[in-house]
């Protein structure tokens, strides 16, 4: 698996569904809902089923072998 790419966010926190789109890991909010509900998304190496999960700087999101790290904007 590759090293995570850093994805800067404007605020202190971001919701998981929004971050997946921002990091270009998915194309739409509907797709976010699906991949999260199916247990395909991991946050800090733990399966996350909540689309509204608040992510903070340093959190690493993994989907389909791609990793993205939340970084300060």
C-alpha positions, 0 to 999 in steps of 0.5 A, a space after each residue: 500500500 502506498 504512503 498517504 497523500 496529504 489533503 489540506 482542509 480549511 477548518 479544524 475538522 471535516 466530516 468523513 463523507 466530505 473528506 472522501 470527496 475532497 481527497 478524490 477518493 470518490 466522485 459523489 456524496 452518494 458514493 460516500 454513503 455506499 462505501 462507508 455503509 459497506 465497511 470499505 473505509 478505514 480511519 486510522 486502520 479501523 473500519 468506520 461506518 459513520 459518514 459524519 465522523 469528524 476527522 482532525 489533522 493527522 487522521 488517515 483515511 484508507 479506501 481501496 488501497 489509497 490513503 489520504 491524511 488530513 492536514 492543516 490548510 
